[in-house]
């Protein structure tokens, strides 16, 4: 249910108590016997809040020590790039992590400007370092990184994620190892954690400086046609939503002579300037019309207005004729444009999408004559393809994507909201049409789908069942009047388990997945026959899931 204040400015009562948040970070100690208080790596690292004893100093020093031990076991001896966003807990957690890394003699590179660091800037730094290695040093001197961020989560939250030498989100084989070792350390009251005071850590010979902003911004012409944007005079409004990209957008506009306005350069760990999200919480979700209400209100001022979440790995695109674009719609437009305008991209490079993203992408890929790679939810599945060029674009319905450089080489293997925002201006400059206009042209060619996600209650036992289904457990043979053509529990693109179910018919589909953090399951559905048919799919999907769950 949508909160009645959704889309309205936050009030004083909505703001987190920063002093209480930081005090709890240091003074509350998790009980390792309580599952919710243990280190738990999801698709984007460990997340929680100090106020609920799920993101505290004990968690961070244990996880940092586990990362040090993982690096030693894997022979990773190059620099660890350490970045952080503007959440209130990111600062204390970065301090804690550096104290452990330095004590373990890990070479750590922190931001030379003492600024905030977007996730894509860390991924880019890792990949650039590793690409420059000679064959003789390729193993030992490999770099990796940590980004201290809970992404778009509310202000009380903290997050801590590890990117291995491939530059992307760590896979479960890595996060599982780190998580298990961190929890062993927690159970031993962190007695085996090595740590030195922050002042010594900062002055240690192993602690160095790296200009993340300059390295990233300098390389941008290799991935986006900034000359076309400048020459066309596209008027751009960029809203960092108080996040890590705040200094990056001003630098991009100034360095490349773009008509670019940073519409809000405020950095406030309470995020008091935000409008409330659908549930009445402050959440820096650039794909949410409620969270983006302030920028949407200014849509007529710019040819393209953009937003990023707090670590800038997600994008939001606002146009005068379309308002805030649905992420699925923009992904389809980006794919259609890029594969037609990147002549140096490998001819066999696939279009990557997660299985809960719109089937409009399937139709666009088919029209382009490109192979479709459909993978489970999680950007990590695109990492190998982006690295070797076999996937030129990887995107997910939650407004996260990245793509190859103009010469066909890898750019980032983590989501990059900044280049997706700049791409919207390139599309406008080169085609003379806004991305929302381009999407309407695609619907005229391929059909106009209706898409929605609904969360429904599910116990832990039911979620466990849903996560381990086999196709033969689904007895239905039709979906909303059409024959079912596929019942999937493994992704078509890589045969990896999807942790749920997807059922497909000729003009529609649904997918059901258990939530990793709440006692609900997520039901995604889409129809190319319109909203009424979508509602039928949703109703029948609930029945199918109910039958399976018992």
GIJOKA-V614400 format. One record per residue. N is the residue number from 1. RES is the residue in one small letter. PHI is phi in whole degrees, 0 to 359 (NA if undefined). PSI is psi in radians with two decimals (999 if undefined). OMEGA is omega as a letter, one per 20 degrees, with the letter a starting at -180 (none if undefined). Layout:
N_RES_PHI_PSI_OMEGA / N_RES_PHI_PSI_OMEGA
This chain:
1_x_NA_2.35_a / 2_x_282_2.31_r / 3_x_292_2.46_a / 4_x_296_-0.33_r / 5_x_263_0.11_r / 6_x_304_2.33_r / 7_x_86_-0.09_r / 8_x_263_2.72_a / 9_x_299_2.54_r / 10_x_294_2.63_r / 11_x_247_3.05_a / 12_x_302_-0.58_a / 13_x_290_-0.29_a / 14_x_273_-0.15_a / 15_x_270_2.49_r / 16_x_285_2.56_r / 17_x_279_1.83_a / 18_x_296_-0.66_r / 19_x_295_-0.74_r / 20_x_294_-0.63_a / 21_x_295_-0.81_a / 22_x_288_-0.68_r / 23_x_301_-0.77_a / 24_x_295_-0.57_r / 25_x_302_-0.73_a / 26_x_270_-0.57_a / 27_x_264_-0.39_r / 28_x_270_2.41_a / 29_x_238_2.17_a / 30_x_293_2.63_r / 31_x_262_1.89_a / 32_x_298_-0.29_r / 33_x_281_-0.20_r / 34_x_263_2.04_a / 35_x_305_-0.71_a / 36_x_292_-0.33_a / 37_x_259_0.12_r / 38_x_271_2.87_r / 39_x_292_2.28_a / 40_x_219_1.96_a / 41_x_270_2.04_r / 42_x_268_-2.65_a / 43_x_290_-0.31_a / 44_x_227_0.77_r / 45_x_87_-2.99_r / 46_x_275_2.30_r / 47_x_227_2.71_r / 48_x_169_-2.88_r / 49_x_224_2.52_r / 50_x_295_-0.48_a / 51_x_290_-0.40_r / 52_x_253_0.20_r / 53_x_57_0.71_r / 54_x_240_-0.13_r / 55_x_213_1.55_a / 56_x_229_3.01_a / 57_x_304_-0.69_r / 58_x_302_-0.73_r / 59_x_298_-0.75_a / 60_x_286_-0.72_a / 61_x_290_-0.61_r / 62_x_294_-0.77_a / 63_x_294_-0.70_r / 64_x_296_-0.72_r / 65_x_296_-0.70_r / 66_x_298_-0.68_r / 67_x_296_-0.73_r / 68_x_301_-0.75_a / 69_x_290_-0.63_r / 70_x_297_-0.76_r / 71_x_300_-0.77_r / 72_x_297_-0.74_a / 73_x_296_-0.60_a / 74_x_269_-0.03_a / 75_x_70_0.54_r / 76_x_270_1.87_a / 77_x_241_0.06_r / 78_x_280_-2.98_a / 79_x_288_2.60_r / 80_x_256_2.05_r / 81_x_277_2.12_a / 82_x_248_2.01_r / 83_x_237_2.84_a / 84_x_207_2.65_r / 85_x_262_-2.86_a / 86_x_260_0.17_r / 87_x_298_2.62_a / 88_x_299_-0.63_a / 89_x_279_-0.19_a / 90_x_293_-0.62_r / 91_x_296_-0.98_r / 92_x_302_-0.68_a / 93_x_293_-0.62_r / 94_x_295_-0.71_r / 95_x_299_-0.85_a / 96_x_300_-0.76_a / 97_x_296_-0.78_a / 98_x_297_-0.64_r / 99_x_300_-0.65_r / 100_x_282_-0.78_a / 101_x_301_-0.78_a / 102_x_295_-0.69_r / 103_x_295_-0.45_r / 104_x_266_0.19_r / 105_x_61_0.56_r / 106_x_276_2.28_r / 107_x_288_2.01_a / 108_x_243_2.32_r / 109_x_249_2.06_r / 110_x_253_2.93_a / 111_x_295_2.24_a / 112_x_289_-0.31_a / 113_x_261_0.05_a / 114_x_55_0.63_a / 115_x_255_-3.01_r / 116_x_272_2.69_a / 117_x_232_1.98_r / 118_x_297_2.58_r / 119_x_307_-0.81_a / 120_x_297_-0.47_r / 121_x_291_-0.58_r / 122_x_289_-0.79_r / 123_x_300_-0.77_a / 124_x_298_-0.73_a / 125_x_296_-0.74_r / 126_x_299_-0.86_a / 127_x_294_-0.71_a / 128_x_296_-0.73_r / 129_x_298_-0.85_a / 130_x_291_-0.54_r / 131_x_292_-0.47_a / 132_x_275_-0.12_a / 133_x_289_2.51_r / 134_x_278_2.84_a / 135_x_304_-0.64_a / 136_x_292_-0.44_a / 137_x_250_0.13_a / 138_x_297_-0.57_a / 139_x_277_-1.04_a / 140_x_293_-0.65_a / 141_x_268_0.22_a / 142_x_300_2.49_r / 143_x_261_2.77_r / 144_x_215_-2.92_a / 145_x_197_2.86_r / 146_x_229_2.36_r / 147_x_241_2.17_a / 148_x_267_1.74_a / 149_x_194_2.46_r / 150_x_259_0.38_r / 151_x_62_-2.23_a / 152_x_273_0.09_a / 153_x_300_2.83_a / 154_x_300_2.85_a / 155_x_303_-0.54_r / 156_x_288_-0.15_a / 157_x_270_2.72_r / 158_x_231_2.81_r / 159_x_211_2.68_a / 160_x_212_1.94_a / 161_x_232_2.59_a / 162_x_249_2.30_r / 163_x_247_2.02_r / 164_x_288_-3.04_a / 165_x_299_-0.27_r / 166_x_282_-0.07_r / 167_x_84_-0.17_a / 168_x_258_-3.10_r / 169_x_299_2.39_a / 170_x_296_2.46_r / 171_x_284_2.96_a / 172_x_296_-0.50_r / 173_x_293_-0.49_r / 174_x_275_-0.88_a / 175_x_296_-0.59_r / 176_x_297_-0.73_r / 177_x_296_-0.84_a / 178_x_296_-0.77_a / 179_x_299_-0.83_a / 180_x_297_-0.75_r / 181_x_293_-0.69_r / 182_x_299_-0.71_a / 183_x_289_-0.54_r / 184_x_298_-0.74_r / 185_x_295_-0.73_r / 186_x_300_-0.76_a / 187_x_298_-0.49_r / 188_x_267_0.34_r / 189_x_57_0.55_r / 190_x_60_0.49_a / 191_x_296_-0.46_a / 192_x_264_0.17_r / 193_x_278_2.25_r / 194_x_268_2.37_a / 195_x_200_2.50_r / 196_x_232_2.79_r / 197_x_301_2.67_a / 198_x_300_-0.72_a / 199_x_299_-0.73_r / 200_x_292_-0.67_a / 201_x_296_-0.73_a / 202_x_292_-0.56_a / 203_x_268_-0.01_a / 204_x_296_2.62_r / 205_x_294_-0.34_a / 206_x_273_-0.14_r / 207_x_263_2.12_a / 208_x_235_-3.11_a / 209_x_241_2.56_r / 210_x_217_2.36_a / 211_x_271_1.47_a / 212_x_302_-0.76_a / 213_x_297_-0.86_a / 214_x_294_-0.74_a / 215_x_299_-0.71_a / 216_x_287_-0.91_a / 217_x_295_-0.63_r / 218_x_297_-0.53_a / 219_x_271_-0.13_a / 220_x_302_-0.64_r / 221_x_300_-0.31_r / 222_x_284_-0.23_a / 223_x_239_-0.45_r / 224_x_230_2.51_a / 225_x_279_1.44_a / 226_x_289_-0.48_r / 227_x_297_-0.76_r / 228_x_297_-0.69_r / 229_x_296_-0.81_a / 230_x_295_-0.82_a / 231_x_293_-0.51_a / 232_x_279_-0.33_a / 233_x_73_0.44_r / 234_x_303_2.21_r / 235_x_274_2.12_a / 236_x_243_2.40_r / 237_x_242_2.17_a / 238_x_241_2.21_r / 239_x_244_1.90_r / 240_x_285_-0.07_a / 241_x_52_0.65_r / 242_x_71_0.34_a / 243_x_255_-2.86_a / 244_x_291_-0.27_a / 245_x_273_0.06_a / 246_x_302_-0.77_r / 247_x_281_-0.40_a / 248_x_291_-0.74_a / 249_x_294_-0.73_r / 250_x_298_-0.71_r / 251_x_294_-0.71_r / 252_x_298_-0.81_a / 253_x_297_-0.77_a / 254_x_289_-0.78_a / 255_x_293_-0.61_a / 256_x_252_0.17_r / 257_x_64_0.65_a / 258_x_271_2.66_r / 259_x_277_1.35_a / 260_x_234_2.24_r / 261_x_244_2.19_r / 262_x_279_1.86_a / 263_x_288_-0.37_r / 264_x_207_1.94_a / 265_x_257_0.28_r / 266_x_289_2.33_r / 267_x_241_2.03_a / 268_x_217_1.98_a / 269_x_297_-0.24_r / 270_x_274_-0.26_a / 271_x_51_0.80_a / 272_x_292_-0.32_a / 273_x_279_-0.14_a / 274_x_284_2.68_r / 275_x_269_2.64_a / 276_x_286_2.53_r / 277_x_282_-3.09_a / 278_x_304_-0.53_a / 279_x_260_0.20_r / 280_x_83_0.14_r / 281_x_259_2.72_r / 282_x_281_2.14_a / 283_x_210_2.22_a / 284_x_272_1.03_a / 285_x_263_1.84_a / 286_x_284_-0.02_r / 287_x_259_0.02_a / 288_x_263_2.15_r / 289_x_300_-0.53_a / 290_x_286_-0.80_r / 291_x_292_-0.48_a / 292_x_262_0.25_a / 293_x_303_-0.67_a / 294_x_295_-0.70_r / 295_x_286_-0.67_r / 296_x_300_-0.62_r / 297_x_296_-0.30_a / 298_x_251_0.31_a / 299_x_299_-0.47_a / 300_x_281_-0.15_a / 301_x_278_-0.30_a / 302_x_226_2.60_r / 303_x_292_-0.64_r / 304_x_219_2.23_r / 305_x_242_2.48_a / 306_x_226_2.70_r / 307_x_226_2.67_r / 308_x_232_2.64_r / 309_x_283_-3.03_a / 310_x_290_-0.50_r / 311_x_255_0.16_r / 312_x_62_0.51_r / 313_x_262_-0.01_r / 314_x_237_2.80_a / 315_x_230_2.62_r / 316_x_226_2.32_a / 317_x_242_2.17_a / 318_x_240_2.28_r / 319_x_235_2.74_r / 320_x_298_-0.59_a / 321_x_264_-0.09_a / 322_x_226_-0.11_a / 323_x_66_-2.56_r / 324_x_282_2.11_a / 325_x_285_2.47_r / 326_x_299_2.33_a / 327_x_305_-0.68_r / 328_x_299_-0.69_a / 329_x_295_-0.77_a / 330_x_291_-0.65_r / 331_x_302_-0.76_a / 332_x_297_-0.73_r / 333_x_294_-0.76_a / 334_x_299_-0.77_r / 335_x_297_-0.83_a / 336_x_301_-0.73_a / 337_x_288_-0.87_a / 338_x_297_-0.80_a / 339_x_291_-0.30_r / 340_x_266_-0.22_a / 341_x_235_0.22_r / 342_x_239_1.42_a / 343_x_296_-0.42_a / 344_x_272_-0.05_r / 345_x_291_2.56_r / 346_x_304_2.35_a / 347_x_296_-0.42_a / 348_x_261_0.12_a / 349_x_292_2.30_a / 350_x_278_2.88_r / 351_x_264_2.12_a / 352_x_259_2.32_r / 353_x_216_2.64_r / 354_x_279_2.73_a / 355_x_289_-0.18_r / 356_x_260_0.13_r / 357_x_278_2.82_a / 358_x_299_2.50_r / 359_x_287_-0.12_r / 360_x_302_-0.60_r / 361_x_297_-0.69_r / 362_x_301_-0.77_a / 363_x_290_-0.65_r / 364_x_295_-0.77_r / 365_x_298_-0.71_r / 366_x_296_-0.74_r / 367_x_295_-0.54_r / 368_x_281_-0.21_a / 369_x_74_0.49_a / 370_x_252_2.54_r / 371_x_291_2.45_r / 372_x_259_2.27_r / 373_x_249_1.83_a / 374_x_257_2.10_a / 375_x_236_2.93_r / 376_x_297_2.98_r / 377_x_296_2.38_a / 378_x_126_2.19_a / 379_x_291_-0.32_a / 380_x_303_-0.46_a / 381_x_291_-0.34_r / 382_x_271_-0.21_a / 383_x_303_-0.90_a / 384_x_300_-0.71_a / 385_x_291_-0.69_r / 386_x_294_-0.60_r / 387_x_294_-0.79_a / 388_x_262_0.03_r / 389_x_83_0.06_r / 390_x_283_-0.25_r / 391_x_235_2.12_a / 392_x_268_-0.39_a / 393_x_214_2.29_r / 394_x_233_2.26_a / 395_x_215_2.70_r / 396_x_227_2.68_a / 397_x_297_-0.26_a / 398_x_273_0.42_r / 399_x_72_0.61_r / 400_x_239_2.35_a / 401_x_197_2.86_r / 402_x_206_2.89_a / 403_x_209_2.94_a / 404_x_291_2.83_r / 405_x_291_2.94_a / 406_x_297_-0.46_r / 407_x_271_0.07_r / 408_x_91_0.05_r / 409_x_269_2.90_a / 410_x_291_2.47_r / 411_x_257_-1.27_r / 412_x_229_2.76_r / 413_x_247_0.22_r / 414_x_240_2.89_a / 415_x_298_2.49_a / 416_x_228_1.72_a / 417_x_288_-0.42_a / 418_x_290_-0.83_a / 419_x_290_-0.51_r / 420_x_292_-0.60_r / 421_x_291_-0.76_r / 422_x_296_-0.60_r / 423_x_299_-0.62_r / 424_x_301_-0.65_r / 425_x_287_-0.64_r / 426_x_298_-0.76_r / 427_x_301_-0.79_r / 428_x_297_-0.73_a / 429_x_293_-0.76_a / 430_x_279_-0.67_a / 431_x_266_-0.33_a / 432_x_77_0.14_a / 433_x_231_2.59_r / 434_x_288_2.76_r / 435_x_302_-0.59_r / 436_x_291_-0.63_r / 437_x_294_-0.72_r / 438_x_299_-0.63_r / 439_x_292_-0.70_r / 440_x_298_-0.60_r / 441_x_293_-0.63_r / 442_x_293_-0.68_r / 443_x_293_-0.57_r / 444_x_295_-0.51_a / 445_x_272_-0.67_a / 446_x_243_-0.08_a / 447_x_104_2.83_a / 448_x_242_1.70_a / 449_x_281_2.64_r / 450_x_253_2.30_a / 451_x_224_2.51_r / 452_x_201_2.75_r / 453_x_234_2.37_r / 454_x_232_2.43_r / 455_x_258_2.30_a / 456_x_233_2.60_a / 457_x_298_2.51_r / 458_x_203_2.33_r / 459_x_287_2.96_r / 460_x_298_-0.65_r / 461_x_294_-0.73_r / 462_x_294_-0.68_r / 463_x_297_-0.66_r / 464_x_296_-0.70_r / 465_x_296_-0.81_a / 466_x_297_-0.59_a / 467_x_285_-0.17_a / 468_x_230_0.63_a / 469_x_286_2.76_r / 470_x_242_2.62_a / 471_x_303_-0.57_a / 472_x_287_-0.11_r / 473_x_284_-0.23_r / 474_x_266_1.96_a / 475_x_268_-0.30_a / 476_x_297_2.55_r / 477_x_241_-0.03_r / 478_x_227_2.73_r / 479_x_224_1.96_r / 480_x_52_0.77_r / 481_x_88_0.02_r / 482_x_240_2.63_r / 483_x_293_2.35_r / 484_x_288_2.21_a / 485_x_260_-0.29_r / 486_x_203_2.44_r / 487_x_236_1.90_a / 488_x_246_2.29_r / 489_x_239_-0.01_r / 490_x_229_2.54_a / 491_x_289_2.38_a / 492_x_298_-0.54_a / 493_x_284_-0.55_a / 494_x_218_0.12_r / 495_x_61_0.38_r / 496_x_276_2.53_r / 497_x_301_2.41_a / 498_x_267_-0.10_r / 499_x_66_0.60_a / 500_x_172_-2.58_a / 501_x_219_2.44_r / 502_x_230_2.28_r / 503_x_239_2.27_a / 504_x_236_2.42_r / 505_x_236_-3.06_a / 506_x_298_-0.70_a / 507_x_238_0.26_r / 508_x_196_3.02_r / 509_x_196_2.85_r / 510_x_219_2.71_r / 511_x_224_2.41_r / 512_x_236_2.22_a / 513_x_223_2.45_r / 514_x_286_2.49_r / 515_x_288_2.51_r / 516_x_275_-0.21_a / 517_x_237_-0.33_a / 518_x_231_2.80_r / 519_x_276_1.14_r / 520_x_217_2.84_r / 521_x_243_2.58_a / 522_x_263_2.20_r / 523_x_249_1.94_r / 524_x_260_2.47_r / 525_x_208_2.68_a / 526_x_209_2.53_r / 527_x_220_2.41_r / 528_x_268_0.16_r / 529_x_253_0.12_r / 530_x_104_3.08_a / 531_x_300_-0.67_a / 532_x_295_-0.75_r / 533_x_293_-0.63_r / 534_x_300_-0.77_r / 535_x_299_-0.67_r / 536_x_295_-0.73_r / 537_x_300_-0.77_a / 538_x_297_-0.76_a / 539_x_298_-0.81_a / 540_x_289_-0.56_r / 541_x_297_-0.76_r / 542_x_300_-0.71_r / 543_x_294_-0.74_r / 544_x_297_-0.78_r / 545_x_294_-0.73_r / 546_x_299_-0.71_r / 547_x_297_-0.69_a / 548_x_291_-0.72_a / 549_x_283_-0.38_r / 550_x_77_999_none
